[in-house]
Amino acid sequence: MKVWTISFQDKDGVQQTLDLECEHRPSVEEAAQRLRRILSPVTEDLDLNDLDGRTQEPTVKTLKEQNAVQINSIVEAS
């Protein structure tokens, strides 16, 4: 399994990285879902159906608007 490094800005504007194991390069939405589980485990169970189907990448949007977290890049770890 490959390891992917997600680079993101946290709520304080500090550049952070997180390594994920995944068979393929995760999409930004997949990375956002995994980040949300780690950064805000309470919100993991929240229903995003109000955004699902009405907007692309609802988890990315929620993380950015409500938690000020923005994913900058997803690259294969060396």
N, CA, C and O atoms as a DFTB+ gen file, in Angstrom:
312 C
 N C O
     1  1       0.840      -1.176       0.000
     2  2       0.000       0.000       0.000
     3  2       0.890       1.245       0.000
     4  3       1.910       1.283       0.688
     5  1       0.509       2.241      -0.757
     6  2       1.286       3.478      -0.857
     7  2       0.956       4.415       0.299
     8  3      -0.112       4.337       0.905
     9  1       1.890       5.287       0.579
    10  2       1.691       6.316       1.608
    11  2       1.611       7.664       0.901
    12  3       2.461       7.995       0.074
    13  1       0.597       8.424       1.231
    14  2       0.355       9.737       0.636
    15  2       0.451      10.798       1.727
    16  3      -0.039      10.605       2.840
    17  1       1.082      11.909       1.401
    18  2       1.218      13.017       2.344
    19  2       0.233      14.116       1.961
    20  3       0.273      14.655       0.855
    21  1      -0.645      14.431       2.897
    22  2      -1.604      15.513       2.699
    23  2      -1.052      16.741       3.406
    24  3      -0.776      16.716       4.605
    25  1      -0.900      17.795       2.655
    26  2      -0.428      19.067       3.205
    27  2      -1.644      19.982       3.333
    28  3      -2.402      20.156       2.379
    29  1      -1.823      20.564       4.518
    30  2      -2.999      21.405       4.740
    31  2      -2.682      22.519       5.719
    32  3      -1.716      22.452       6.479
    33  1      -3.518      23.540       5.682
    34  2      -3.431      24.644       6.625
    35  2      -4.480      24.407       7.694
    36  3      -5.656      24.212       7.388
    37  1      -4.052      24.423       8.955
    38  2      -5.017      24.195      10.030
    39  2      -5.757      25.485      10.373
    40  3      -5.556      26.520       9.736
    41  1      -6.606      25.408      11.380
    42  2      -7.447      26.556      11.752
    43  2      -6.655      27.771      12.194
    44  3      -7.168      28.889      12.167
    45  1      -5.401      27.564      12.604
    46  2      -4.557      28.672      13.024
    47  2      -3.670      29.193      11.892
    48  3      -2.851      30.087      12.105
    49  1      -3.832      28.639      10.696
    50  2      -3.038      29.070       9.553
    51  2      -1.664      28.425       9.487
    52  3      -0.814      28.853       8.706
    53  1      -1.437      27.396      10.302
    54  2      -0.152      26.715      10.352
    55  2      -0.155      25.555       9.350
    56  3      -1.101      24.767       9.302
    57  1       0.909      25.461       8.559
    58  2       1.048      24.387       7.589
    59  2       1.289      23.067       8.317
    60  3       2.205      22.971       9.134
    61  1       0.475      22.051       8.030
    62  2       0.575      20.743       8.664
    63  2       0.629      19.669       7.582
    64  3       0.264      19.917       6.433
    65  1       1.086      18.478       7.955
    66  2       1.051      17.347       7.039
    67  2       0.491      16.131       7.774
    68  3       0.594      16.011       8.995
    69  1      -0.096      15.249       7.002
    70  2      -0.642      14.012       7.528
    71  2      -0.370      12.924       6.501
    72  3      -0.654      13.102       5.317
    73  1       0.176      11.802       6.944
    74  2       0.435      10.679       6.051
    75  2      -0.722       9.692       6.120
    76  3      -1.189       9.330       7.200
    77  1      -1.180       9.259       4.930
    78  2      -2.262       8.290       4.818
    79  2      -1.816       7.111       3.975
    80  3      -1.092       7.279       2.993
    81  1      -2.244       5.931       4.355
    82  2      -2.002       4.752       3.535
    83  2      -3.234       4.521       2.676
    84  3      -4.359       4.485       3.175
    85  1      -3.005       4.365       1.377
    86  2      -4.109       4.172       0.452
    87  2      -3.572       3.533      -0.828
    88  3      -2.448       3.817      -1.243
    89  1      -4.368       2.680      -1.447
    90  2      -3.957       2.010      -2.683
    91  2      -3.723       3.010      -3.814
    92  3      -2.773       2.869      -4.584
    93  1      -4.582       4.011      -3.911
    94  2      -4.531       5.002      -4.978
    95  2      -4.420       6.400      -4.366
    96  3      -4.621       6.578      -3.164
    97  1      -4.100       7.377      -5.197
    98  2      -4.027       8.757      -4.714
    99  2      -5.432       9.184      -4.303
   100  3      -6.355       9.156      -5.118
   101  1      -5.598       9.580      -3.041
   102  2      -6.938       9.990      -2.594
   103  2      -7.352      11.306      -3.253
   104  3      -6.521      12.179      -3.500
   105  1      -8.624      11.430      -3.526
   106  2      -9.146      12.694      -4.040
   107  2      -9.131      13.711      -2.894
   108  3      -8.913      13.353      -1.737
   109  1      -9.360      14.953      -3.224
   110  2      -9.404      15.996      -2.194
   111  2     -10.552      15.705      -1.217
   112  3     -10.417      15.936      -0.015
   113  1     -11.668      15.204      -1.729
   114  2     -12.812      14.874      -0.871
   115  2     -12.467      13.718       0.071
   116  3     -12.799      13.771       1.255
   117  1     -11.807      12.676      -0.438
   118  2     -11.405      11.562       0.415
   119  2     -10.423      12.021       1.490
   120  3     -10.520      11.610       2.647
   121  1      -9.484      12.871       1.103
   122  2      -8.522      13.405       2.066
   123  2      -9.232      14.249       3.124
   124  3      -8.896      14.177       4.306
   125  1     -10.200      15.038       2.707
   126  2     -10.953      15.876       3.654
   127  2     -11.731      15.019       4.641
   128  3     -11.806      15.348       5.825
   129  1     -12.314      13.914       4.160
   130  2     -13.052      13.030       5.058
   131  2     -12.130      12.416       6.100
   132  3     -12.499      12.307       7.269
   133  1     -10.940      12.019       5.688
   134  2      -9.990      11.447       6.651
   135  2      -9.463      12.504       7.610
   136  3      -9.293      12.235       8.800
   137  1      -9.207      13.692       7.107
   138  2      -8.762      14.785       7.982
   139  2      -9.831      15.113       9.015
   140  3      -9.528      15.327      10.189
   141  1     -11.067      15.150       8.578
   142  2     -12.166      15.489       9.497
   143  2     -12.240      14.484      10.642
   144  3     -12.484      14.862      11.788
   145  1     -12.027      13.200      10.330
   146  2     -12.054      12.167      11.380
   147  2     -10.980      12.422      12.434
   148  3     -11.187      12.144      13.615
   149  1      -9.846      12.944      12.010
   150  2      -8.719      13.167      12.922
   151  2      -8.839      14.506      13.640
   152  3      -8.666      14.582      14.856
   153  1      -9.135      15.565      12.883
   154  2      -9.160      16.911      13.463
   155  2     -10.419      17.196      14.266
   156  3     -10.390      17.963      15.228
   157  1     -11.504      16.588      13.873
   158  2     -12.777      16.867      14.528
   159  2     -13.615      15.593      14.596
   160  3     -14.621      15.470      13.897
   161  1     -13.199      14.643      15.442
   162  2     -13.876      13.344      15.474
   163  2     -15.360      13.420      15.832
   164  3     -16.123      12.534      15.448
   165  1     -15.776      14.427      16.537
   166  2     -17.185      14.568      16.909
   167  2     -18.046      14.773      15.663
   168  3     -19.173      14.282      15.599
   169  1     -17.521      15.492      14.679
   170  2     -18.298      15.787      13.477
   171  2     -18.328      14.636      12.488
   172  3     -19.024      14.711      11.476
   173  1     -17.591      13.580      12.763
   174  2     -17.562      12.442      11.841
   175  2     -18.955      11.862      11.616
   176  3     -19.269      11.406      10.516
   177  1     -19.775      11.876      12.634
   178  2     -21.101      11.294      12.538
   179  2     -22.159      12.261      12.010
   180  3     -23.311      11.872      11.821
   181  1     -21.781      13.509      11.773
   182  2     -22.767      14.475      11.275
   183  2     -23.207      14.132       9.867
   184  3     -22.416      13.649       9.058
   185  1     -24.444      14.379       9.588
   186  2     -25.019      14.118       8.280
   187  2     -24.824      15.344       7.398
   188  3     -25.303      16.433       7.715
   189  1     -24.117      15.156       6.288
   190  2     -23.889      16.268       5.366
   191  2     -24.854      16.217       4.186
   192  3     -24.584      16.803       3.138
   193  1     -25.970      15.524       4.350
   194  2     -26.908      15.368       3.244
   195  2     -27.435      16.698       2.726
   196  3     -27.841      16.791       1.567
   197  1     -27.436      17.721       3.559
   198  2     -27.909      19.007       3.073
   199  2     -26.998      19.552       1.979
   200  3     -27.446      20.347       1.153
   201  1     -25.742      19.147       1.957
   202  2     -24.818      19.569       0.905
   203  2     -24.610      18.487      -0.140
   204  3     -24.266      18.779      -1.285
   205  1     -24.817      17.255       0.247
   206  2     -24.574      16.135      -0.655
   207  2     -25.483      16.232      -1.877
   208  3     -26.703      16.336      -1.750
   209  1     -24.880      16.196      -3.051
   210  2     -25.642      16.279      -4.285
   211  2     -25.897      17.701      -4.744
   212  3     -26.236      17.921      -5.906
   213  1     -25.742      18.664      -3.861
   214  2     -25.954      20.057      -4.229
   215  2     -24.648      20.798      -4.433
   216  3     -24.622      21.871      -5.036
   217  1     -23.575      20.231      -3.936
   218  2     -22.278      20.874      -4.087
   219  2     -21.216      19.802      -4.262
   220  3     -21.323      18.706      -3.712
   221  1     -20.199      20.132      -5.029
   222  2     -19.093      19.206      -5.169
   223  2     -18.267      19.257      -3.901
   224  3     -18.114      20.314      -3.288
   225  1     -17.737      18.116      -3.514
   226  2     -16.844      18.003      -2.364
   227  2     -17.421      18.657      -1.099
   228  3     -16.855      19.629      -0.598
   229  1     -18.541      18.134      -0.581
   230  2     -19.166      18.751       0.593
   231  2     -18.281      18.764       1.841
   232  3     -18.344      19.707       2.629
   233  1     -17.451      17.722       2.030
   234  2     -16.587      17.695       3.208
   235  2     -15.509      18.754       3.107
   236  3     -15.174      19.394       4.104
   237  1     -14.958      18.949       1.912
   238  2     -13.950      19.989       1.694
   239  2     -14.551      21.347       2.031
   240  3     -13.926      22.156       2.717
   241  1     -15.756      21.593       1.549
   242  2     -16.431      22.866       1.798
   243  2     -16.691      23.081       3.286
   244  3     -16.465      24.171       3.811
   245  1     -17.165      22.043       3.957
   246  2     -17.453      22.148       5.386
   247  2     -16.183      22.406       6.192
   248  3     -16.170      23.260       7.078
   249  1     -15.114      21.666       5.884
   250  2     -13.851      21.881       6.607
   251  2     -13.359      23.310       6.442
   252  3     -12.896      23.931       7.399
   253  1     -13.460      23.825       5.233
   254  2     -12.956      25.175       4.969
   255  2     -13.836      26.245       5.633
   256  3     -13.326      27.161       6.277
   257  1     -15.143      26.124       5.474
   258  2     -16.039      27.159       5.994
   259  2     -16.215      27.117       7.511
   260  3     -16.283      28.164       8.155
   261  1     -16.288      25.919       8.083
   262  2     -16.578      25.820       9.511
   263  2     -15.342      25.616      10.376
   264  3     -15.341      25.982      11.551
   265  1     -14.287      25.034       9.803
   266  2     -13.099      24.745      10.591
   267  2     -11.852      25.476      10.111
   268  3     -10.788      25.335      10.713
   269  1     -11.965      26.255       9.036
   270  2     -10.839      27.002       8.475
   271  2      -9.661      26.108       8.120
   272  3      -8.508      26.511       8.269
   273  1      -9.947      24.889       7.649
   274  2      -8.905      23.945       7.240
   275  2      -8.944      23.851       5.726
   276  3      -9.995      23.617       5.130
   277  1      -7.782      24.037       5.112
   278  2      -7.713      23.997       3.650
   279  2      -6.615      23.044       3.214
   280  3      -5.469      23.172       3.647
   281  1      -6.960      22.085       2.356
   282  2      -5.982      21.129       1.823
   283  2      -5.232      21.800       0.693
   284  3      -5.836      22.348      -0.229
   285  1      -3.889      21.753       0.769
   286  2      -3.055      22.384      -0.242
   287  2      -2.545      21.406      -1.281
   288  3      -2.498      21.730      -2.467
   289  1      -2.156      20.192      -0.844
   290  2      -1.640      19.221      -1.804
   291  2      -1.742      17.807      -1.266
   292  3      -1.837      17.573      -0.061
   293  1      -1.718      16.872      -2.208
   294  2      -1.689      15.442      -1.886
   295  2      -0.616      14.846      -2.779
   296  3      -0.770      14.793      -3.999
   297  1       0.472      14.399      -2.166
   298  2       1.583      13.837      -2.936
   299  2       2.014      12.509      -2.324
   300  3       1.808      12.247      -1.139
   301  1       2.627      11.671      -3.184
   302  2       3.115      10.404      -2.705
   303  2       4.322      10.649      -1.805
   304  3       5.229      11.403      -2.159
   305  1       4.325      10.009      -0.642
   306  2       5.435      10.183       0.299
   307  2       6.674       9.512      -0.276
   308  3       6.587       8.482      -0.945
   309  1       7.816      10.106      -0.007
   310  2       9.057       9.525      -0.534
   311  2       9.752       8.663       0.482
   312  3      10.809       8.102       0.196
